[in-house]
Amino acid sequence: MGVAVSGWRLAHAVSSAGQLGVVSGTALDVVLVRRLQQGDPGGHVRRALDAFPFRDVAQRIKDKYFNESGVRTGERFKTRSKLKLKVPEALADLLVASNFVEVFLAKEGHDGKVGINYLEKLQAPTLHSLFGAMLAGVDYVLMGAGIPRAIPGILDRLSRSEPVELKLDVKGATAEDDFKMEFNPMDYFKGKAANLKRPDFLPIISSFSLAKMLVRRATGAVQGFIVEGPTAGGHNAPPRGKVELTEDGEPIYGEKDVADLDAIGELGLPFWLAGSYGRPEAVSDALAKGATGVQVGTLFAYCEESGFTPEIKEQVLDLSNLGKVDHFTDPHASPTGFPFKVVQMEGTLSEKHLYEDRTRICDLGYLRAAYKKSNGSLGWRCSAEPVKDFVRKGGDAADAVGRKCLCNTLLSSVGMAQTHVGGEIELPMVTSGDDVKKVARMLRPGQDTYTAQDVLDYLLSDIS
């Protein structure tokens, strides 16, 4: 769904109804500080910070970022330093606390299960983020957009308060190089070890071969899989084999991209199906194929509890009602290189002229790629940053064509748009799966919104 669309409110609504609510774990440190700067309506973030076990850390964050009157139109949000190999203490604290806050709020007041979803390609914040989520008792960790072999073992060690490390994927690195992120829970526990619940790990996969490899070669046990097809929103796995495009420029998926569910089932682990399963008959079909259940994003993305701005929800629902929703699987939009689903909407970066008018900037840096500099040190570059900067760092200018700053535009989609020096305001961009074309079916006669409970009632209506 993107950044903070499946936030704590949506996950809380789904989990308290007896299903598995999942929060997005992407950019939660920025989400936290911007919520505080917006005045923290309802006091939810501050209430969660008050429950954070390291009170001095929580107080420093509130002192620095809370703005009781809220940022004014045209006023810049305070920024934080970018992630690097050695994470600054203040940023480490933000990562841990923000993941705690999101999971705490999602779990508050009910006994349901809550999960958190990360991107494997966003490696730099992973260790601190996992620890923060585990402090809040997260039940499941989901991870896609890569091959998360190291994560099960990391979860094992974090549950025992042991130091962890994550080797970075570094362009140009050799076997002799040792670029890695490191984190020690004892820095927080002050030498007094604590046992944390080890969440179940569900990698997001698109093929049997990846499932089998993770079962056999991951650093610890996986507890199941999310099997995601190319019609799901957000990042999609690239087509297997030679990539071919339609006349409009979308990747072409074929039979090779259909996961072998029988083979996956024979691995003996539960699996959930994702990608156009937002219909009652699709849920029944998934169960008949041996799935434990389904993962649904798009229908929930436009419900009252989701993080999209009311204006975006209204626009998409109106377009869907008129049968005029158009979306595009863009092979170039994401700096990760993975295809990315984009809803075509006025006033968003899906419009070519608005994208071309935007001043390129890389001020958040989540999707930067690590590379080895000529002097042997670690550098960071992003194909969506200013082209001259990307090329100066050894990037190919051709790789920068069409790249969009997902960090900024996805935050704009949830009402957290940055205003840059000079007054330029970041524009939103919306990602959804193919089901967005018919999302208006959730509206009852005479209503222009719907709830997460409405979605659950609809999806489960064929289940006796």
RALIN-V157046 format. One record per backbone hydrogen bond with DSSP energy under -0.5 kcal/mol. CO is the residue of the C=O (numbers start at 1). NH is the residue of the N-H. E is the energy in kcal/mol with one decimal. If there is no record, write none. Layout:
CO,NH,E + CO,NH,E
//
This chain:
4,7,-0.5 + 5,7,-1.5 + 5,307,-2.1 + 6,24,-2.2 + 7,11,-2.3 + 8,12,-2.6 + 9,13,-2.0 + 10,14,-2.3 + 11,15,-2.9 + 12,16,-2.5 + 13,17,-0.6 + 14,17,-0.5 + 14,19,-1.9 + 15,18,-1.9 + 19,21,-0.9 + 21,115,-2.8 + 23,117,-2.5 + 25,28,-0.7 + 27,31,-2.3 + 28,32,-2.6 + 29,33,-1.9 + 30,34,-2.3 + 31,35,-2.2 + 32,36,-2.1 + 33,37,-1.9 + 34,38,-1.5 + 35,40,-2.4 + 36,39,-1.5 + 36,67,-2.1 + 37,71,-1.2 + 40,43,-2.6 + 41,44,-0.7 + 43,47,-2.2 + 44,48,-2.3 + 45,49,-2.5 + 46,50,-2.0 + 47,51,-0.7 + 48,51,-0.8 + 48,52,-0.6 + 49,52,-0.9 + 53,55,-0.8 + 54,58,-1.9 + 55,59,-2.5 + 56,60,-2.0 + 57,61,-2.0 + 58,62,-2.3 + 59,63,-2.8 + 60,64,-1.9 + 61,65,-2.3 + 62,66,-2.0 + 66,68,-0.5 + 67,70,-1.1 + 72,75,-2.5 + 85,87,-0.7 + 88,92,-2.7 + 89,93,-2.5 + 90,94,-1.7 + 91,95,-2.4 + 92,96,-2.3 + 93,97,-2.8 + 94,98,-2.7 + 95,99,-1.6 + 96,100,-1.9 + 97,101,-2.8 + 98,102,-2.1 + 99,103,-1.8 + 100,104,-3.1 + 101,105,-2.5 + 102,106,-1.6 + 103,107,-1.9 + 104,108,-1.1 + 107,110,-1.3 + 113,21,-1.3 + 114,139,-2.5 + 114,140,-1.3 + 115,23,-2.6 + 116,142,-3.0 + 117,25,-3.0 + 118,144,-1.6 + 119,122,-1.1 + 121,123,-1.4 + 123,126,-1.4 + 125,129,-2.2 + 126,130,-2.7 + 127,131,-1.9 + 128,132,-2.2 + 129,133,-2.4 + 130,134,-2.4 + 131,135,-2.1 + 132,136,-1.0 + 133,138,-1.9 + 134,137,-1.5 + 139,200,-2.3 + 140,116,-1.7 + 141,202,-3.0 + 142,118,-2.7 + 143,204,-3.3 + 144,120,-3.5 + 145,121,-0.8 + 146,148,-0.6 + 147,149,-1.9 + 148,151,-0.7 + 148,152,-0.5 + 149,219,-2.5 + 150,154,-1.7 + 151,155,-2.6 + 152,156,-1.9 + 153,157,-2.2 + 154,158,-2.8 + 155,159,-1.9 + 156,160,-0.6 + 157,160,-1.1 + 157,162,-2.6 + 158,161,-1.8 + 159,196,-2.2 + 164,183,-2.4 + 166,181,-2.7 + 168,170,-0.8 + 169,171,-0.5 + 169,370,-0.6 + 170,173,-1.8 + 171,372,-2.7 + 174,177,-1.4 + 178,180,-0.6 + 179,168,-2.3 + 181,166,-2.3 + 183,164,-3.0 + 184,187,-2.1 + 185,188,-1.9 + 185,189,-2.0 + 186,190,-1.3 + 186,191,-0.9 + 189,192,-1.7 + 191,193,-0.8 + 194,196,-0.5 + 197,199,-0.7 + 200,141,-2.7 + 200,202,-0.5 + 201,203,-0.5 + 201,223,-2.3 + 201,224,-0.7 + 202,143,-1.2 + 203,205,-0.6 + 203,226,-2.3 + 205,228,-3.0 + 207,211,-1.6 + 208,212,-3.0 + 209,213,-2.1 + 210,214,-2.3 + 211,215,-2.1 + 212,216,-2.1 + 213,217,-3.2 + 214,218,-1.4 + 223,270,-0.5 + 224,203,-0.8 + 225,227,-0.6 + 225,272,-2.4 + 226,205,-3.0 + 226,228,-0.8 + 227,274,-2.5 + 229,232,-1.5 + 231,434,-2.4 + 234,341,-2.3 + 236,339,-0.5 + 242,244,-0.5 + 244,252,-2.6 + 246,249,-1.4 + 249,331,-0.5 + 250,246,-2.7 + 251,253,-0.6 + 254,257,-1.7 + 255,258,-1.7 + 257,259,-0.6 + 259,261,-1.3 + 260,264,-2.2 + 261,265,-2.7 + 262,266,-1.5 + 264,267,-1.4 + 264,269,-0.5 + 265,268,-1.7 + 270,225,-1.6 + 271,292,-3.0 + 271,293,-0.8 + 272,227,-3.3 + 273,295,-2.7 + 274,229,-2.5 + 277,279,-0.7 + 279,283,-2.0 + 280,284,-2.1 + 281,285,-2.1 + 282,286,-2.4 + 283,287,-2.2 + 284,288,-2.0 + 285,289,-1.3 + 286,291,-2.3 + 287,290,-1.4 + 293,273,-1.9 + 294,296,-0.5 + 295,275,-0.7 + 297,301,-1.8 + 298,302,-0.7 + 299,302,-0.7 + 300,303,-1.6 + 303,306,-1.3 + 309,313,-2.2 + 310,314,-2.5 + 311,315,-2.2 + 312,316,-2.5 + 313,317,-2.6 + 314,318,-2.3 + 315,319,-2.3 + 316,320,-2.8 + 317,321,-2.4 + 318,322,-1.5 + 319,324,-3.2 + 320,323,-1.1 + 326,344,-3.1 + 328,330,-1.2 + 328,342,-2.4 + 329,251,-0.5 + 329,331,-0.6 + 330,340,-2.2 + 333,404,-3.1 + 334,337,-1.7 + 339,236,-2.7 + 340,330,-2.5 + 342,328,-2.7 + 343,345,-0.8 + 343,430,-0.5 + 345,348,-1.2 + 348,351,-2.1 + 351,355,-2.2 + 352,356,-2.6 + 353,357,-1.5 + 354,358,-1.0 + 355,358,-0.5 + 358,360,-0.6 + 365,368,-1.0 + 369,381,-2.2 + 370,171,-2.5 + 371,373,-0.6 + 371,379,-3.2 + 373,376,-2.0 + 377,373,-3.1 + 379,371,-2.5 + 381,369,-3.7 + 382,385,-1.7 + 386,389,-0.7 + 386,390,-2.2 + 387,391,-2.8 + 388,392,-2.2 + 389,393,-1.4 + 390,395,-2.6 + 391,394,-2.2 + 395,397,-0.5 + 396,399,-1.7 + 397,400,-1.3 + 398,401,-0.9 + 400,403,-1.5 + 404,406,-1.7 + 405,409,-2.4 + 406,410,-2.2 + 407,411,-1.0 + 408,412,-1.8 + 409,413,-1.3 + 409,429,-0.9 + 411,414,-1.0 + 411,416,-2.1 + 412,415,-1.8 + 413,309,-1.9 + 418,420,-0.6 + 418,426,-2.4 + 420,423,-2.8 + 424,420,-3.1 + 428,349,-2.2 + 430,343,-3.1 + 433,436,-2.0 + 434,437,-1.6 + 435,438,-1.5 + 436,439,-1.2 + 438,441,-1.7 + 439,442,-1.8 + 440,443,-1.8 + 444,447,-2.5 + 450,304,-2.5 + 451,455,-1.5 + 452,456,-2.3 + 453,457,-2.7 + 454,458,-2.0 + 455,459,-2.9 + 456,460,-2.2 + 458,461,-1.2 + 460,463,-1.4 + 462,464,-0.6
//
